[in-house]
Amino acid sequence: MKTRTLGTLEVSAIGLGCMGMSINYGPSPERAELISFTRRAHELGVTLFDTAQIYGPFTNEDLVGEALEPIRDQVVISTKFGLIDPDVKQRRRLCSRPDAIRRTTEDSLKRLRTDHVDLLYQHRVDPEVPIEDVAGTVKELIDEGKVLAFGLSEAGADTIRRAHAVQPVSAVQNEYSLWARESEPEVLPTCRELGIGFVPWSPLGQGFLTGAVATTDTFGADDIRSRFPRFTPEALEANRPIVDLVERVAERAGATPAQVALAWLLHQYESIVPIPGTRKLHRLEENLAAADLELGADDLKELHEATAAFSIAGARGSGHEQYG
């Protein structure tokens, strides 16, 4: 597996998003199967594994911790704070108070069965806490050896710059794919300028860009896509031309649509590291092969220009996503 850098961290060119092992996409396989799958991902070359406190909550960190404990010194684990307030029963709530960052990070270390987090992200910007205070708290954790690198998720350019001035930001994790390109005007240029890595979440459009989602598909209540604007029948039908384009390019390239979508991302910036999630070994192997796919200049140009000109139906994510 080829490698890339996120700040000072060297990681596999494609990582593994672990959220879907625990939540949001229907019933999960047995724990033992998921642990075996995660370890197999490492055998195939993955060294970046992404989780968060809110995934479960907490159960995904615990799963990732158990799976990676035997190979802890060979992997990079990223997790996220900021959507858990340790002082209230309501589990999903913006909270980046310095004391909460410290307390929840200590809890993450226990669940992850480690003495340090390689990459600690603020999951969402908290408008009640200055980003300088957040960065300063993470800087203290880095100085104490409990964290190696600092990241931001769904952050805007101004927030990134302000945080970076206090504690260098190693990675920004925003949604980015052929149908979610809002980071291109300001965030990606800021990352390039400051030498910050970029980690696209949902790089395959939650399965849509793979061609595996039919325009007639419906999703159960335990599938998060049932609540997302881009996955209504009307939006799926309206956005189908993007998939048709990716499939045409894939046929010319002798690849799959998923591989084309990931390869396009890898071509955008040398420090982009997508983290597609899956629970299926054949999908994992398919995704990882994208690291070796070289798309031609004409294919890249067509993908870039056609999707940039396309008017996407439906807001991204939950419909409320915006850069902080």
N, C-alpha and C positions, 0 to 999 in steps of 0.2 A: 504494500500500500504506500502510495506517495504521501509525503507529509507537507504540512503548511504550518505557519506560525500565527498565534494569537498573542500579540505582545511578545513576552519572553517564553511563552509555552509552545512547545512543538507538539503537534497533534496529527492524527490521520487526516487526510484531505477530506474525508467524509466521516462524520461522527454518527452516533446513534441517539436519537431522541427517545427517551425511555417512558415518557408520560403515558402513552397508549397501552403500555403493559398493565397499568393499574386502573385507569379511568378513561371515560369519554368515548370509547368505541365498542360498546357492548361487553358481554361477559369475557373475562380474562381466562387464559389457560391456567392450569395448575401452577402453583408457585415453583415447584421443582422443574417444570418444563421451562419456565421463564428464566430461572437461574441458569439452566443449561444453555438456553438460547443466548443469554448475555455473554456467557463465557465463550461460546462459539463465535460470537461477533468479534471478540478479541483475537481468537485464533485466526480469523480471516483478515485481521489487520486493523480493526477499529481500536483506537486508543482514547477517543473522546466520548464520554458518556454523560448525557445531560438529563438532570432531574430537577426537582424543586420541592420546597416544603409543602406547597399547596396541592401537589399531585397526590390525591388520596382523600384528605390531606395525610401526609406523612408516610403512607404505606409504600409509595414508590421509592423514597429515599431508603427505607428499610430494605426493600427488595434489592435495589442497586448495591447497597452496602454489603449485603450477604453475598451477592453474586461476585462482586469484585474483591472481596477481602483476600482471597488467596493470591491475587495478582495485583494487589494495590500499588506496588511500586512500578508497575508497567503501564499504568493508565492515568488519564487525566479526568477527574470528576468535577463537573460543574453543577452547582445547585443555586437556588434563588431564595432570597428573603423578600419581605415587603408586602405580602398578601395575607399574613397571619399576624394578628394582634394577640400576644400571649396573655393579655389581661382581660379579654372578653370572650364570651362563649361563641359569638359569631365568628365563624372560621375564616370566611373570605372577607377581608377588609384591608384597605390600604393602611400600612403601618410601617414607617421607616424611622421611628424614634431611635436614637442611638442605643438606649437600653434594650429595646426590643430586638434590634439587629444583633446585639451581643448575646442575648438570651436565646434567641431562636437559632443562631449559628452554633452555639454550644450544643443545643439539642440535635441539630443536623449532624454534627460530628459524631454523636453517639449512635444515631441511626445509621450513618454511613460507615461506622466501625473504623474510624480513622482519626488521626490527630491533626489533620489539616484538610481544608478544601482547596483544590487546585485553582478553581475559578468561581468566585462568588459574585453573582449578579444581584442587583436590585431588580425585582421582577416587574414592578411598575413604579413610575415616578410618583412620589407622595407630595402633593401640593402643600401639605401642612408642615413639611420638613425641608429646609434649604438643602439643596443637593450638596453644598459644601460640607454640611454636617454629616450627611450620609458618607461622602467620600472620606471625610476625616475619621469617621468611626471604622470604616474598612481599612484605612491606612494603619490604624492602631492594631487591628487584628493581623494585618500583614507583618507589622513590626514584631508582634508576639509569636509569629510563626504558625498561627492558626489558619491563615489564608495565604495563598501564594499570589493571586491576581484578582483584579477588580473588573467587574463587567456591569453593563446597563442593558435593560431590556425595554423595548418600545420607547426609547428615548429620542428626543429631537436634537438637532445640531447644537443649539445653545446650551442645553443641559449637559451634553457630552463635553463641550469645551469647558464649562464651569467645573465639572467634576474632575476632568483631566488636569486642571490647574492645581488641584489639591492632591490627588492621587492618580498617577497614570492609569488610564483605562486600557485594559488589554483586549476587550471584545465588546461589541454591541450586538445584541440579539434582537433583531426586529423581523417581522414577517417580510419575506421577500421571495418572489417567484415570478414566473411569466405572467401571472395574473394579479400580482400584488407588488407594484413597482414604486410605491410612494417614497421609499428611501432614496431613490436615485437623485432627486434634485439637490438635496442638502446633506443628508446623513452620510451617504457613501463618500462624497467628496471630502467631508470632514474626517472620516475615518482614514482615508488615504493620506490626507495632509498630516494627520497626527500619528500615523503609523499604528492605527488601531485595527484589530481584526474584526471581521464581520461574520456573524453566525446566523444564517437565515433559518427562522422557524417556519414550519409548514412549507418547505421548499417544493413539495409536490402538490400544493393546493389541497391538502387533506384528501389526497387520492384522486382528485378530479383530473389533474394533468397526466395521470397514468393511462387514462382512457378506460379505467375499470369502473367508473361511475356512469351509469346510463342516465339519460335525461329523464327517464321515467322512474328512476329510483326514489324510494321513500326511506326514511330512517326512523328507527325506533326511538323511544323516549330516552333510552340509555346510550344513544349515540349523539354526541354534541352537535353534529351537523344538522340534526333535526331543528335546531334553534338558530342556525346561521343563515343570514339573508342570501348568500350565494348558493345555497343548497335547496332553495325552493324549486319546484318543478319548472316554474317560469324562468328563473335565473339559470338553471342548468341548461335549458333549451337555448336561451339567448347567448350563453357563453360557449356553446358547443364548437363554434368555429375555431376557438383557440386550440381545442383538443385535436380537431381535424388538421390544423397546421402542424402541430407537434408530431402527429402520426405520419404525416407526409414526409417530414424531415427524418423521422426515425426510419422509415422505409428506405429512404435514399442512403442513410448512414449505416444500415445494417444493424440497427440498435432498437431498443424499446423506447416508447414515449417517456417513461420514467428516467431512463438514462439520458435522453436528450435534454429533458428539463433540468436535470442536475448538472450536466456538462455545460449547459448555457450559463448557469450560475457560476460555475468554477472559472469560466472565461471572463467574468466581469471584473475580477479583482484578485490578485495573487494571494490575498489573505482572507478570502471567503472560504468558510468551512460549513457546508450544509449539514443539517442533522435530521434526515428523514427518519421517521419512526415506523416500525413494523414489528409484528410478532411472528412473522412467517419467514422461515429460513430461505426459501427460494426468492422472496422479495428482497431480503437482506443481500443475498449474493448478487441479485440484479442491480440493486442500488450501488453497491460498492464497485461494480464494474464500470460505473460512469466515470470514475477517477481516471480511467485510461482511455476514455473516448475523446478523440480529437475531431471536433466539428469543423467543417470547412468554412472559409470566410463568407461564402455566399449563404450558407445555411444560417450562420450566426447573424448575418445582416437581415435575412428574412425574418427570423424569429424576433429579433430586436425591434425592427421597424413595424412589423405587422401587429405585434402585441401592444406596442406603444400607441399605435393609432386606434386600437380597438377600445370601444367604450364598454367597460365591464359592468354587467348587471349585478346589483346587490353590493352592499357594503362588505368590507373584509371583516374576518373574525366574527365576533358577536354582533357586529354592527355599531359597536361603541368604541372600537379601538382608535386611539389617536396618540400621537407622540407627545410625551410630556416634556 
